[in-house]
């Protein structure tokens, strides 16, 4: 049986698999997915899930640089509100193999 954190991590992956997504969008999508399963999740749990996924190398963390016109990789900081996330190459490989 998966823990609630593991389930939230799966939902986060589902959200960031296609495109860069910000924390607000991830939080909304994950909360909606959990609610459809009769569960409630906190912002703190979603943040913990993202932190774990970044630390495991499954999700990359970015800030958008207006001056460069592109996303730049940064360390995850749960206090920042200007971060964007996307599945990493490692996460994509594991997902393709069904190991994620």
C-alpha positions in Angstrom: 0.0 0.0 0.0 1.3 3.4 -0.9 1.6 6.2 1.7 -0.2 9.4 1.1 3.1 11.1 0.2 3.7 8.4 -2.5 0.3 9.0 -3.9 0.8 12.8 -4.0 4.2 12.3 -5.7 2.4 10.3 -8.4 -0.1 13.1 -8.9 2.7 15.7 -9.1 4.5 13.6 -11.8 1.2 13.5 -13.7 1.0 17.3 -13.7 4.6 18.0 -14.7 5.1 15.3 -17.3 4.1 17.4 -20.3 5.2 21.0 -19.6 6.7 23.4 -17.1 4.2 24.0 -14.3 4.2 26.4 -11.4 3.4 25.6 -7.8 -0.1 27.1 -7.9 -1.0 25.0 -10.9 0.5 21.8 -9.4 -1.3 22.5 -6.1 -4.7 22.9 -7.8 -4.3 19.8 -10.0 -3.0 17.6 -7.2 -5.7 18.7 -4.8 -8.4 18.1 -7.4 -7.0 14.6 -8.2 -6.9 13.8 -4.5 -10.4 15.1 -4.0 -11.7 12.9 -6.8 -10.3 9.9 -4.8 -12.0 11.1 -1.6 -8.7 12.5 -0.1 -7.6 15.9 1.1 -4.0 17.0 0.8 -2.2 20.0 2.3 0.0 22.4 0.6 2.8 21.3 2.9 2.4 17.7 1.8 2.5 18.7 -1.9 5.6 20.8 -1.2 7.2 17.8 0.6 6.3 15.6 -2.4 7.9 18.1 -4.8 11.0 18.4 -2.6 11.4 14.6 -2.5 10.9 14.3 -6.3 13.6 17.0 -6.9 16.0 15.4 -4.4 15.5 12.0 -6.1 16.3 13.6 -9.5 12.8 12.8 -10.9 11.7 16.4 -11.3 13.7 19.5 -12.2 13.2 22.9 -10.6 13.5 26.2 -12.5 13.1 29.9 -12.5 12.1 31.8 -15.6 14.8 34.3 -16.6 13.1 37.2 -18.4 16.4 38.6 -19.5 17.5 35.3 -21.0 14.0 34.4 -22.2 14.3 30.8 -20.9 14.0 28.6 -17.8 17.2 28.2 -15.7 17.7 25.3 -13.3 17.7 26.3 -9.6 17.7 24.5 -6.2 14.2 23.9 -4.7 13.3 26.4 -2.0 9.7 25.9 -0.6 9.6 29.6 0.4 10.0 30.8 -3.2 6.8 31.3 -5.2 8.4 31.9 -8.6 9.5 28.3 -9.2 8.5 26.0 -12.1 8.8 22.3 -12.3 9.1 19.7 -15.0 9.8 15.9 -15.1 13.5 15.3 -15.5 15.2 13.0 -18.1 15.6 10.4 -15.3 12.0 10.7 -14.4 10.9 10.4 -18.0 13.1 7.2 -18.5 11.6 5.6 -15.4 8.1 6.5 -16.4 8.6 5.0 -19.9 9.8 1.8 -18.3 6.8 1.7 -15.9 9.2 2.0 -12.9 7.8 5.3 -11.6 
